[in-house]
Amino acid sequence: QVRLVESGGGLVQPGGSLRLSCAASGIIFSRYALGWYRQAPGMQRELVAAISSGGTTNYADTAKGRFTISRDNALNTIYLQMNSLKAEDTAVYYCTAAFMMATVLRGSGGWGQGTQVTVSS
């Protein structure tokens, strides 16, 4: 059973940067697709970015050009580098994993507990 642990959230000023990490266990990491979702108060959980086992990436329009998803198979970890952060990026960010990329993109994989990102001056 997959276990996902997110870290790296916090408070940052508009225009700043953060890097989120998600450590996975209980799976053959290199064979899995993983992704980041976020959920703001009163809003539905939405896809931010995803990465396949082969390294193919998929970004939400709101993330393109500002966020970068990457994976380190040796460390069983994925990252989300977030630059030029805006107040509207404030949300709980969740890591997800599934064997199929399509499952990650549907939001039907396993989930971590989330990490709070707050963008405010």
N, C-alpha and C positions, 0 to 999 in steps of 0.2 A: 504494500500500500504506500502510495506516495506521501511524503511529508515535505512540506515547503515552509521555509522560514525566511521572512522578509526582514530587511534592516536598511538603515540609511535615511529614513524619513526625518523630518524636522521642520523648523521654522526658517524661512529664507525670505529675503527681500525681493521685490519685483526686479527682474533682470538678472537675478542670481542663478546659481547652478546647484544641483544635487545629484548624487549618484546612488541609486537604489541597488541593493543586492538581494538575490533570492537563492538560498542554498537548498538543494534538493537531496533527498535520500529515499531509499526504498524502491528505486527504479534503476534500470540501466540507462543512465542519464543521456548518453550519446545517442540513444535511439528515440528519444522523446522530443516532441515539440513543446515549447514553453512560451508563456506570454505574460504581459502585464495588462491588468484592467484597473480602472479606478471608479470610485463611487463618491460623489459629492452628496451632501445632505439633501434629502428629498428628491434625489435623482436616481435613475437606473444605473446599474453598473455598466460601464462601457469599455470597449477595447481601446487600449493605448498602442500596443505594439506586440508583435509575435515573431518568433523565430523558429524555423523548422529544424529537424535533426541535421539537415544538410547545410544550414546557415542561411536559408532564404528568409528574408524579413518582410513584414507587412506592418504598415503604420496607419493609424487613424489620421485623417486630414489635419486634425488639431495638433498632431505630434510631428508631422513631416517638417524637416528642416531644423527642428529644435531638439528632438529626442533621438537617442540612438540605443537600440537594443543589441546586446552582444551575449555570447556564451563562452564559458571556459569549461570544456569537457573534463579537463584534468582536475578541476576543483568542484565539479558538479554544481556550478553556479551560473546564473544569468545576471545581467546588469541592465539597468536603465539609466543612461546618462541624460540628464535633463538640463538644458541650457535655456537662457532667455525666459525664465519662468514668469508666469503671469498670475494674477490673483485667481483667475478662473481655472488654474491648474490645481487649486486647493481641493484635496480629496483624500480618501483612504485608498492607497494603491495596493492591489492584490496581485500575487503571483499565481499562475495556473500552469498545469502540465497535463499532457495527454499524449498517447502514442501517435495519434493522427493530428496533423496540423488543422484539418477541418474541425476537429473536436475543440481545439483551442479557440479557433475563430468563432465557434458557436457559443463559447463560454460554458462548455459542458464537462470540462476536466476537473481535476482536483484543485483545491484552493489552499493557500496559506491564510494566516490570520490577519494580514494586512499591516501596512505601516502608514502613519499619518504624514501627509505633506501639507504644510500651510505656507502660502505665499502672501506675505503681508508686510507693510512698512510700519 
